[in-house]
């Protein structure tokens, strides 16, 4: 199974089947570009989630903005 430092952080919380599924979905997004939209001017929950999510997305090779 493919591994990365970012996804390895979650191994103690979820089983390897779920992490494997995440890699499968990431591979299916190859060549696409994901756009993140936040409706608040500053901060908010989405901004906080993206702060943790973006390093994982980048490590999985998903293009985003």
PDB file with SEQRES, HELIX, SHEET and CRYST1 records, atoms N, CA, C and O in Angstrom:
SEQRES   1 A   65  UNK UNK UNK UNK UNK UNK UNK UNK UNK UNK UNK UNK UNK          
SEQRES   2 A   65  UNK UNK UNK UNK UNK UNK UNK UNK UNK UNK UNK UNK UNK          
SEQRES   3 A   65  UNK UNK UNK UNK UNK UNK UNK UNK UNK UNK UNK UNK UNK          
SEQRES   4 A   65  UNK UNK UNK UNK UNK UNK UNK UNK UNK UNK UNK UNK UNK          
SEQRES   5 A   65  UNK UNK UNK UNK UNK UNK UNK UNK UNK UNK UNK UNK UNK          
HELIX    1 AA1 UNK A    5  UNK A    8  1                                   4    
HELIX    2 AA2 UNK A   16  UNK A   28  1                                  13    
HELIX    3 AA3 UNK A   44  UNK A   59  1                                  16    
SHEET    1 AA1 2 UNK A  33  UNK A  34  0                                        
SHEET    2 AA1 2 UNK A  63  UNK A  64  1                                        
CRYST1    1.000    1.000    1.000  90.00  90.00  90.00 P 1           1          
ATOM      1  N   UNK A   1       0.834  -1.176   0.000  1.00  0.00           N  
ATOM      2  CA  UNK A   1       0.000   0.000   0.000  1.00  0.00           C  
ATOM      3  C   UNK A   1       0.885   1.248   0.000  1.00  0.00           C  
ATOM      4  O   UNK A   1       1.921   1.296   0.663  1.00  0.00           O  
ATOM      5  N   UNK A   2       0.459   2.234  -0.745  1.00  0.00           N  
ATOM      6  CA  UNK A   2       1.153   3.513  -0.782  1.00  0.00           C  
ATOM      7  C   UNK A   2       1.043   4.178   0.593  1.00  0.00           C  
ATOM      8  O   UNK A   2       0.023   4.052   1.271  1.00  0.00           O  
ATOM      9  N   UNK A   3       2.090   4.879   0.993  1.00  0.00           N  
ATOM     10  CA  UNK A   3       2.059   5.577   2.283  1.00  0.00           C  
ATOM     11  C   UNK A   3       2.605   6.988   2.115  1.00  0.00           C  
ATOM     12  O   UNK A   3       3.291   7.299   1.141  1.00  0.00           O  
ATOM     13  N   UNK A   4       2.294   7.810   3.062  1.00  0.00           N  
ATOM     14  CA  UNK A   4       2.822   9.163   3.096  1.00  0.00           C  
ATOM     15  C   UNK A   4       2.840   9.616   4.548  1.00  0.00           C  
ATOM     16  O   UNK A   4       2.046   9.127   5.352  1.00  0.00           O  
ATOM     17  N   UNK A   5       3.728  10.540   4.899  1.00  0.00           N  
ATOM     18  CA  UNK A   5       3.774  11.012   6.286  1.00  0.00           C  
ATOM     19  C   UNK A   5       2.444  11.599   6.757  1.00  0.00           C  
ATOM     20  O   UNK A   5       2.055  11.402   7.909  1.00  0.00           O  
ATOM     21  N   UNK A   6       1.748  12.314   5.882  1.00  0.00           N  
ATOM     22  CA  UNK A   6       0.472  12.919   6.276  1.00  0.00           C  
ATOM     23  C   UNK A   6      -0.586  11.851   6.575  1.00  0.00           C  
ATOM     24  O   UNK A   6      -1.272  11.929   7.595  1.00  0.00           O  
ATOM     25  N   UNK A   7      -0.719  10.865   5.702  1.00  0.00           N  
ATOM     26  CA  UNK A   7      -1.740   9.831   5.933  1.00  0.00           C  
ATOM     27  C   UNK A   7      -1.359   8.907   7.080  1.00  0.00           C  
ATOM     28  O   UNK A   7      -2.231   8.357   7.752  1.00  0.00           O  
ATOM     29  N   UNK A   8      -0.065   8.733   7.305  1.00  0.00           N  
ATOM     30  CA  UNK A   8       0.375   7.882   8.415  1.00  0.00           C  
ATOM     31  C   UNK A   8      -0.114   8.408   9.761  1.00  0.00           C  
ATOM     32  O   UNK A   8      -0.282   7.636  10.705  1.00  0.00           O  
ATOM     33  N   UNK A   9      -0.341   9.711   9.852  1.00  0.00           N  
ATOM     34  CA  UNK A   9      -0.838  10.301  11.109  1.00  0.00           C  
ATOM     35  C   UNK A   9      -2.210   9.757  11.497  1.00  0.00           C  
ATOM     36  O   UNK A   9      -2.576   9.769  12.672  1.00  0.00           O  
ATOM     37  N   UNK A  10      -2.965   9.283  10.517  1.00  0.00           N  
ATOM     38  CA  UNK A  10      -4.336   8.830  10.771  1.00  0.00           C  
ATOM     39  C   UNK A  10      -4.444   7.327  11.028  1.00  0.00           C  
ATOM     40  O   UNK A  10      -5.524   6.836  11.359  1.00  0.00           O  
ATOM     41  N   UNK A  11      -3.351   6.597  10.882  1.00  0.00           N  
ATOM     42  CA  UNK A  11      -3.396   5.139  11.021  1.00  0.00           C  
ATOM     43  C   UNK A  11      -3.852   4.678  12.401  1.00  0.00           C  
ATOM     44  O   UNK A  11      -4.407   3.588  12.535  1.00  0.00           O  
ATOM     45  N   UNK A  12      -3.627   5.480  13.408  1.00  0.00           N  
ATOM     46  CA  UNK A  12      -4.059   5.057  14.743  1.00  0.00           C  
ATOM     47  C   UNK A  12      -5.554   5.280  14.958  1.00  0.00           C  
ATOM     48  O   UNK A  12      -6.119   4.793  15.937  1.00  0.00           O  
ATOM     49  N   UNK A  13      -6.202   6.020  14.039  1.00  0.00           N  
ATOM     50  CA  UNK A  13      -7.625   6.308  14.171  1.00  0.00           C  
ATOM     51  C   UNK A  13      -8.511   5.502  13.222  1.00  0.00           C  
ATOM     52  O   UNK A  13      -9.674   5.243  13.533  1.00  0.00           O  
ATOM     53  N   UNK A  14      -7.973   5.106  12.072  1.00  0.00           N  
ATOM     54  CA  UNK A  14      -8.763   4.375  11.069  1.00  0.00           C  
ATOM     55  C   UNK A  14      -7.980   3.160  10.592  1.00  0.00           C  
ATOM     56  O   UNK A  14      -6.758   3.102  10.730  1.00  0.00           O  
ATOM     57  N   UNK A  15      -8.691   2.197  10.033  1.00  0.00           N  
ATOM     58  CA  UNK A  15      -7.993   1.000   9.567  1.00  0.00           C  
ATOM     59  C   UNK A  15      -7.368   1.232   8.191  1.00  0.00           C  
ATOM     60  O   UNK A  15      -7.679   2.209   7.510  1.00  0.00           O  
ATOM     61  N   UNK A  16      -6.489   0.322   7.799  1.00  0.00           N  
ATOM     62  CA  UNK A  16      -5.752   0.475   6.547  1.00  0.00           C  
ATOM     63  C   UNK A  16      -6.664   0.425   5.330  1.00  0.00           C  
ATOM     64  O   UNK A  16      -6.331   0.991   4.288  1.00  0.00           O  
ATOM     65  N   UNK A  17      -7.799  -0.238   5.443  1.00  0.00           N  
ATOM     66  CA  UNK A  17      -8.740  -0.294   4.316  1.00  0.00           C  
ATOM     67  C   UNK A  17      -9.240   1.107   3.966  1.00  0.00           C  
ATOM     68  O   UNK A  17      -9.376   1.441   2.789  1.00  0.00           O  
ATOM     69  N   UNK A  18      -9.511   1.918   4.971  1.00  0.00           N  
ATOM     70  CA  UNK A  18      -9.977   3.281   4.711  1.00  0.00           C  
ATOM     71  C   UNK A  18      -8.863   4.134   4.108  1.00  0.00           C  
ATOM     72  O   UNK A  18      -9.108   4.902   3.178  1.00  0.00           O  
ATOM     73  N   UNK A  19      -7.665   4.009   4.618  1.00  0.00           N  
ATOM     74  CA  UNK A  19      -6.543   4.755   4.054  1.00  0.00           C  
ATOM     75  C   UNK A  19      -6.297   4.319   2.610  1.00  0.00           C  
ATOM     76  O   UNK A  19      -6.013   5.153   1.750  1.00  0.00           O  
ATOM     77  N   UNK A  20      -6.401   3.042   2.345  1.00  0.00           N  
ATOM     78  CA  UNK A  20      -6.268   2.543   0.979  1.00  0.00           C  
ATOM     79  C   UNK A  20      -7.337   3.131   0.069  1.00  0.00           C  
ATOM     80  O   UNK A  20      -7.060   3.476  -1.080  1.00  0.00           O  
ATOM     81  N   UNK A  21      -8.557   3.246   0.580  1.00  0.00           N  
ATOM     82  CA  UNK A  21      -9.660   3.838  -0.187  1.00  0.00           C  
ATOM     83  C   UNK A  21      -9.382   5.313  -0.477  1.00  0.00           C  
ATOM     84  O   UNK A  21      -9.707   5.804  -1.558  1.00  0.00           O  
ATOM     85  N   UNK A  22      -8.792   6.014   0.470  1.00  0.00           N  
ATOM     86  CA  UNK A  22      -8.430   7.419   0.253  1.00  0.00           C  
ATOM     87  C   UNK A  22      -7.454   7.537  -0.914  1.00  0.00           C  
ATOM     88  O   UNK A  22      -7.590   8.431  -1.750  1.00  0.00           O  
ATOM     89  N   UNK A  23      -6.471   6.639  -0.975  1.00  0.00           N  
ATOM     90  CA  UNK A  23      -5.529   6.650  -2.095  1.00  0.00           C  
ATOM     91  C   UNK A  23      -6.233   6.333  -3.411  1.00  0.00           C  
ATOM     92  O   UNK A  23      -5.900   6.915  -4.444  1.00  0.00           O  
ATOM     93  N   UNK A  24      -7.190   5.429  -3.389  1.00  0.00           N  
ATOM     94  CA  UNK A  24      -7.943   5.109  -4.600  1.00  0.00           C  
ATOM     95  C   UNK A  24      -8.709   6.328  -5.103  1.00  0.00           C  
ATOM     96  O   UNK A  24      -8.690   6.634  -6.295  1.00  0.00           O  
ATOM     97  N   UNK A  25      -9.372   7.010  -4.198  1.00  0.00           N  
ATOM     98  CA  UNK A  25     -10.125   8.214  -4.587  1.00  0.00           C  
ATOM     99  C   UNK A  25      -9.166   9.288  -5.089  1.00  0.00           C  
ATOM    100  O   UNK A  25      -9.452   9.955  -6.083  1.00  0.00           O  
ATOM    101  N   UNK A  26      -8.035   9.461  -4.414  1.00  0.00           N  
ATOM    102  CA  UNK A  26      -7.050  10.455  -4.848  1.00  0.00           C  
ATOM    103  C   UNK A  26      -6.576  10.144  -6.264  1.00  0.00           C  
ATOM    104  O   UNK A  26      -6.434  11.054  -7.081  1.00  0.00           O  
ATOM    105  N   UNK A  27      -6.331   8.886  -6.557  1.00  0.00           N  
ATOM    106  CA  UNK A  27      -5.908   8.502  -7.906  1.00  0.00           C  
ATOM    107  C   UNK A  27      -6.990   8.810  -8.933  1.00  0.00           C  
ATOM    108  O   UNK A  27      -6.681   9.169 -10.069  1.00  0.00           O  
ATOM    109  N   UNK A  28      -8.253   8.674  -8.542  1.00  0.00           N  
ATOM    110  CA  UNK A  28      -9.345   8.953  -9.478  1.00  0.00           C  
ATOM    111  C   UNK A  28      -9.458  10.451  -9.758  1.00  0.00           C  
ATOM    112  O   UNK A  28     -10.066  10.845 -10.754  1.00  0.00           O  
ATOM    113  N   UNK A  29      -8.887  11.286  -8.901  1.00  0.00           N  
ATOM    114  CA  UNK A  29      -8.909  12.732  -9.096  1.00  0.00           C  
ATOM    115  C   UNK A  29      -7.721  13.229  -9.920  1.00  0.00           C  
ATOM    116  O   UNK A  29      -7.615  14.425 -10.194  1.00  0.00           O  
ATOM    117  N   UNK A  30      -6.836  12.328 -10.311  1.00  0.00           N  
ATOM    118  CA  UNK A  30      -5.655  12.713 -11.092  1.00  0.00           C  
ATOM    119  C   UNK A  30      -6.089  13.469 -12.344  1.00  0.00           C  
ATOM    120  O   UNK A  30      -6.960  13.022 -13.090  1.00  0.00           O  
ATOM    121  N   UNK A  31      -5.464  14.618 -12.556  1.00  0.00           N  
ATOM    122  CA  UNK A  31      -5.765  15.426 -13.723  1.00  0.00           C  
ATOM    123  C   UNK A  31      -6.881  16.437 -13.507  1.00  0.00           C  
ATOM    124  O   UNK A  31      -7.057  17.346 -14.319  1.00  0.00           O  
ATOM    125  N   UNK A  32      -7.630  16.291 -12.430  1.00  0.00           N  
ATOM    126  CA  UNK A  32      -8.678  17.259 -12.118  1.00  0.00           C  
ATOM    127  C   UNK A  32      -8.109  18.341 -11.210  1.00  0.00           C  
ATOM    128  O   UNK A  32      -7.023  18.183 -10.651  1.00  0.00           O  
ATOM    129  N   UNK A  33      -8.837  19.427 -11.066  1.00  0.00           N  
ATOM    130  CA  UNK A  33      -8.421  20.517 -10.182  1.00  0.00           C  
ATOM    131  C   UNK A  33      -9.560  20.780  -9.207  1.00  0.00           C  
ATOM    132  O   UNK A  33     -10.675  21.087  -9.628  1.00  0.00           O  
ATOM    133  N   UNK A  34      -9.293  20.665  -7.916  1.00  0.00           N  
ATOM    134  CA  UNK A  34     -10.307  20.859  -6.879  1.00  0.00           C  
ATOM    135  C   UNK A  34     -10.248  22.311  -6.414  1.00  0.00           C  
ATOM    136  O   UNK A  34      -9.173  22.826  -6.106  1.00  0.00           O  
ATOM    137  N   UNK A  35     -11.397  22.963  -6.364  1.00  0.00           N  
ATOM    138  CA  UNK A  35     -11.483  24.340  -5.899  1.00  0.00           C  
ATOM    139  C   UNK A  35     -12.113  24.363  -4.509  1.00  0.00           C  
ATOM    140  O   UNK A  35     -13.204  23.829  -4.306  1.00  0.00           O  
ATOM    141  N   UNK A  36     -11.426  24.978  -3.562  1.00  0.00           N  
ATOM    142  CA  UNK A  36     -11.943  25.128  -2.207  1.00  0.00           C  
ATOM    143  C   UNK A  36     -12.624  26.486  -2.107  1.00  0.00           C  
ATOM    144  O   UNK A  36     -12.033  27.503  -2.471  1.00  0.00           O  
ATOM    145  N   UNK A  37     -13.855  26.514  -1.618  1.00  0.00           N  
ATOM    146  CA  UNK A  37     -14.594  27.761  -1.484  1.00  0.00           C  
ATOM    147  C   UNK A  37     -14.944  27.968  -0.018  1.00  0.00           C  
ATOM    148  O   UNK A  37     -15.483  27.079   0.642  1.00  0.00           O  
ATOM    149  N   UNK A  38     -14.626  29.163   0.478  1.00  0.00           N  
ATOM    150  CA  UNK A  38     -14.928  29.534   1.855  1.00  0.00           C  
ATOM    151  C   UNK A  38     -15.746  30.817   1.797  1.00  0.00           C  
ATOM    152  O   UNK A  38     -15.295  31.811   1.228  1.00  0.00           O  
ATOM    153  N   UNK A  39     -16.928  30.808   2.370  1.00  0.00           N  
ATOM    154  CA  UNK A  39     -17.804  31.971   2.271  1.00  0.00           C  
ATOM    155  C   UNK A  39     -17.565  33.031   3.341  1.00  0.00           C  
ATOM    156  O   UNK A  39     -18.161  34.107   3.291  1.00  0.00           O  
ATOM    157  N   UNK A  40     -16.705  32.737   4.298  1.00  0.00           N  
ATOM    158  CA  UNK A  40     -16.417  33.746   5.318  1.00  0.00           C  
ATOM    159  C   UNK A  40     -15.203  34.566   4.893  1.00  0.00           C  
ATOM    160  O   UNK A  40     -14.301  34.056   4.230  1.00  0.00           O  
ATOM    161  N   UNK A  41     -15.190  35.822   5.277  1.00  0.00           N  
ATOM    162  CA  UNK A  41     -14.090  36.711   4.890  1.00  0.00           C  
ATOM    163  C   UNK A  41     -12.777  36.321   5.568  1.00  0.00           C  
ATOM    164  O   UNK A  41     -11.711  36.397   4.958  1.00  0.00           O  
ATOM    165  N   UNK A  42     -12.862  35.905   6.829  1.00  0.00           N  
ATOM    166  CA  UNK A  42     -11.665  35.512   7.579  1.00  0.00           C  
ATOM    167  C   UNK A  42     -11.998  34.333   8.475  1.00  0.00           C  
ATOM    168  O   UNK A  42     -13.097  34.230   9.020  1.00  0.00           O  
ATOM    169  N   UNK A  43     -11.032  33.458   8.612  1.00  0.00           N  
ATOM    170  CA  UNK A  43     -11.155  32.350   9.552  1.00  0.00           C  
ATOM    171  C   UNK A  43     -12.374  31.480   9.318  1.00  0.00           C  
ATOM    172  O   UNK A  43     -12.785  31.259   8.179  1.00  0.00           O  
ATOM    173  N   UNK A  44     -12.943  30.994  10.395  1.00  0.00           N  
ATOM    174  CA  UNK A  44     -14.092  30.106  10.293  1.00  0.00           C  
ATOM    175  C   UNK A  44     -13.673  28.650  10.247  1.00  0.00           C  
ATOM    176  O   UNK A  44     -12.489  28.330  10.139  1.00  0.00           O  
ATOM    177  N   UNK A  45     -14.650  27.785  10.330  1.00  0.00           N  
ATOM    178  CA  UNK A  45     -14.393  26.347  10.370  1.00  0.00           C  
ATOM    179  C   UNK A  45     -13.755  25.799   9.117  1.00  0.00           C  
ATOM    180  O   UNK A  45     -12.861  24.956   9.193  1.00  0.00           O  
ATOM    181  N   UNK A  46     -14.203  26.267   7.956  1.00  0.00           N  
ATOM    182  CA  UNK A  46     -13.643  25.772   6.701  1.00  0.00           C  
ATOM    183  C   UNK A  46     -12.157  26.095   6.620  1.00  0.00           C  
ATOM    184  O   UNK A  46     -11.358  25.245   6.226  1.00  0.00           O  
ATOM    185  N   UNK A  47     -11.785  27.299   6.984  1.00  0.00           N  
ATOM    186  CA  UNK A  47     -10.376  27.693   6.949  1.00  0.00           C  
ATOM    187  C   UNK A  47      -9.538  26.807   7.859  1.00  0.00           C  
ATOM    188  O   UNK A  47      -8.421  26.428   7.505  1.00  0.00           O  
ATOM    189  N   UNK A  48     -10.065  26.480   9.012  1.00  0.00           N  
ATOM    190  CA  UNK A  48      -9.335  25.618   9.940  1.00  0.00           C  
ATOM    191  C   UNK A  48      -9.213  24.198   9.405  1.00  0.00           C  
ATOM    192  O   UNK A  48      -8.168  23.565   9.553  1.00  0.00           O  
ATOM    193  N   UNK A  49     -10.264  23.702   8.792  1.00  0.00           N  
ATOM    194  CA  UNK A  49     -10.213  22.356   8.208  1.00  0.00           C  
ATOM    195  C   UNK A  49      -9.213  22.311   7.060  1.00  0.00           C  
ATOM    196  O   UNK A  49      -8.425  21.372   6.947  1.00  0.00           O  
ATOM    197  N   UNK A  50      -9.253  23.342   6.205  1.00  0.00           N  
ATOM    198  CA  UNK A  50      -8.336  23.371   5.063  1.00  0.00           C  
ATOM    199  C   UNK A  50      -6.886  23.435   5.504  1.00  0.00           C  
ATOM    200  O   UNK A  50      -6.012  22.876   4.843  1.00  0.00           O  
ATOM    201  N   UNK A  51      -6.623  24.104   6.603  1.00  0.00           N  
ATOM    202  CA  UNK A  51      -5.257  24.197   7.112  1.00  0.00           C  
ATOM    203  C   UNK A  51      -4.677  22.801   7.372  1.00  0.00           C  
ATOM    204  O   UNK A  51      -3.492  22.567   7.132  1.00  0.00           O  
ATOM    205  N   UNK A  52      -5.498  21.889   7.856  1.00  0.00           N  
ATOM    206  CA  UNK A  52      -5.045  20.516   8.095  1.00  0.00           C  
ATOM    207  C   UNK A  52      -5.156  19.656   6.842  1.00  0.00           C  
ATOM    208  O   UNK A  52      -4.371  18.726   6.655  1.00  0.00           O  
ATOM    209  N   UNK A  53      -6.121  19.958   5.990  1.00  0.00           N  
ATOM    210  CA  UNK A  53      -6.401  19.125   4.821  1.00  0.00           C  
ATOM    211  C   UNK A  53      -5.449  19.380   3.662  1.00  0.00           C  
ATOM    212  O   UNK A  53      -5.083  18.444   2.952  1.00  0.00           O  
ATOM    213  N   UNK A  54      -5.045  20.613   3.458  1.00  0.00           N  
ATOM    214  CA  UNK A  54      -4.228  20.956   2.293  1.00  0.00           C  
ATOM    215  C   UNK A  54      -2.897  20.198   2.243  1.00  0.00           C  
ATOM    216  O   UNK A  54      -2.537  19.718   1.168  1.00  0.00           O  
ATOM    217  N   UNK A  55      -2.151  20.062   3.338  1.00  0.00           N  
ATOM    218  CA  UNK A  55      -0.910  19.270   3.233  1.00  0.00           C  
ATOM    219  C   UNK A  55      -1.172  17.822   2.787  1.00  0.00           C  
ATOM    220  O   UNK A  55      -0.382  17.261   2.028  1.00  0.00           O  
ATOM    221  N   UNK A  56      -2.254  17.227   3.244  1.00  0.00           N  
ATOM    222  CA  UNK A  56      -2.590  15.865   2.828  1.00  0.00           C  
ATOM    223  C   UNK A  56      -2.967  15.837   1.353  1.00  0.00           C  
ATOM    224  O   UNK A  56      -2.518  14.959   0.615  1.00  0.00           O  
ATOM    225  N   UNK A  57      -3.777  16.778   0.923  1.00  0.00           N  
ATOM    226  CA  UNK A  57      -4.183  16.853  -0.481  1.00  0.00           C  
ATOM    227  C   UNK A  57      -2.955  17.000  -1.380  1.00  0.00           C  
ATOM    228  O   UNK A  57      -2.846  16.329  -2.406  1.00  0.00           O  
ATOM    229  N   UNK A  58      -2.038  17.876  -0.993  1.00  0.00           N  
ATOM    230  CA  UNK A  58      -0.829  18.080  -1.790  1.00  0.00           C  
ATOM    231  C   UNK A  58       0.029  16.829  -1.836  1.00  0.00           C  
ATOM    232  O   UNK A  58       0.584  16.485  -2.880  1.00  0.00           O  
ATOM    233  N   UNK A  59       0.136  16.155  -0.712  1.00  0.00           N  
ATOM    234  CA  UNK A  59       0.940  14.936  -0.671  1.00  0.00           C  
ATOM    235  C   UNK A  59       0.332  13.820  -1.526  1.00  0.00           C  
ATOM    236  O   UNK A  59       1.048  12.975  -2.063  1.00  0.00           O  
ATOM    237  N   UNK A  60      -0.988  13.830  -1.641  1.00  0.00           N  
ATOM    238  CA  UNK A  60      -1.669  12.843  -2.479  1.00  0.00           C  
ATOM    239  C   UNK A  60      -1.600  13.206  -3.956  1.00  0.00           C  
ATOM    240  O   UNK A  60      -2.017  12.420  -4.807  1.00  0.00           O  
ATOM    241  N   UNK A  61      -1.077  14.392  -4.267  1.00  0.00           N  
ATOM    242  CA  UNK A  61      -0.922  14.795  -5.650  1.00  0.00           C  
ATOM    243  C   UNK A  61      -2.167  15.386  -6.283  1.00  0.00           C  
ATOM    244  O   UNK A  61      -2.279  15.433  -7.508  1.00  0.00           O  
ATOM    245  N   UNK A  62      -3.108  15.839  -5.459  1.00  0.00           N  
ATOM    246  CA  UNK A  62      -4.337  16.425  -5.980  1.00  0.00           C  
ATOM    247  C   UNK A  62      -4.110  17.923  -6.191  1.00  0.00           C  
ATOM    248  O   UNK A  62      -3.686  18.629  -5.276  1.00  0.00           O  
ATOM    249  N   UNK A  63      -4.397  18.401  -7.406  1.00  0.00           N  
ATOM    250  CA  UNK A  63      -4.282  19.826  -7.695  1.00  0.00           C  
ATOM    251  C   UNK A  63      -5.451  20.563  -7.039  1.00  0.00           C  
ATOM    252  O   UNK A  63      -6.577  20.065  -7.014  1.00  0.00           O  
ATOM    253  N   UNK A  64      -5.171  21.743  -6.513  1.00  0.00           N  
ATOM    254  CA  UNK A  64      -6.239  22.479  -5.828  1.00  0.00           C  
ATOM    255  C   UNK A  64      -5.920  23.972  -5.799  1.00  0.00           C  
ATOM    256  O   UNK A  64      -4.786  24.387  -6.037  1.00  0.00           O  
ATOM    257  N   UNK A  65      -6.931  24.752  -5.505  1.00  0.00           N  
ATOM    258  CA  UNK A  65      -6.745  26.183  -5.290  1.00  0.00           C  
ATOM    259  C   UNK A  65      -7.853  26.676  -4.384  1.00  0.00           C  
ATOM    260  O   UNK A  65      -7.903  27.863  -4.060  1.00  0.00           O  
TER     261      UNK A  65                                                      
END                                                                             
